């Protein structure tokens, strides 16, 4: 994934800025976006994070009401539509105004470009992530959601810092991933 434009990595006060854009579909489809991928692929990683927020009831109820997305959210909870079903409704954005205060604080600590979520996305999906070739499926969500859960739990356990200590969590995450892999039939 390409890094967002300069100015995106604002001070760690991001959870206090509901107008902050954590990610935007257009940032990924401009410039060197792979010609062999449909533009919708530039949103997949954003949609998966948004699906995680939905599953954890971490969307701002005022935003949900204002954007009139409740029917789509209900369909997403039932996996009746794609985990990226809100792409067009949100104009492909992931903004602080869409989240609860706790979710925005977590996103500010974890979703920083070239750091937390972006690096975890690459670790889970490898070369497919860099080529924007990760499928827009619930299986994809099933692979990334436990990683986000792990990061969220670590963030809470460490006192909800403004920026996560990623190296300290990486070793634990790898152990968790390896143990889950061994336990699969």
Secondary structure, 3 states (H helix, E strand, C coil): CCCCCCCCCCCHHHHHCCCCEEEEHHHHHCCCCCCCCCHHHHHHHHHHHHHHHHHCCCECHHHHHHHCCHHHHHHHHCCCCCCCCCCCCCCCEEEHHHECHHHHHHHHHHCCCCCHHHHHHHHHHCHHHHCCCCCCCHHHHHHHHHHHHHHHHHHHHCCCCCCCCHHHHHHHHHHHHHHHHHHCC
